Amino acid sequence: AAGREVVASGDVCANARYTAIMCAPWSGASKQVRRVTIAEDASRLAAVNLNYWFYGCTALESVEGLSRLRGVSCMNYAFSTCSALASLDLRGLDPGSLSSLSYTFASCSSLERIVADASWALPKGCAGSQTFYGCKALVGGNGTAFDSGKAGYAMAVVDREGSPGYLTAG
């Protein structure tokens, strides 16, 4: 659109395993990325690894189309340090393949709400330390407020009476 600068476009190798910081195609412009839309044809990919995809995108305000990704296995540092991100919609993203959520939302200091399907459930074997480290503004749908002593992957559940979590059913 007129007046907008495209800082990255084209194909992303979605089946590569990102094991180092700043391996995303927009790494040189990570501080400029404000919005990301995942293309509809991304659903043709059988497996996706989101490690470090948005790491360091401090101006990122929205991500659309996460529901188009299939077989997401790892989300280590996926949104880490996305300090402008206030909400995230995970509806339609199947957590059934997740195995690792280490530092997924770490230092997302403005993140207030993560919406997920009411049926969202992590599979057995999923792990991850400090998934929500520093998410001081985060509150689950039933009112569970962020507690720095409870920042691990176990809180990546829909917040319900008797079952605290940081996700909101949507």
Order of alpha helices (4+ residues) and beta strands (2+ residues): beta-beta-beta-beta-beta
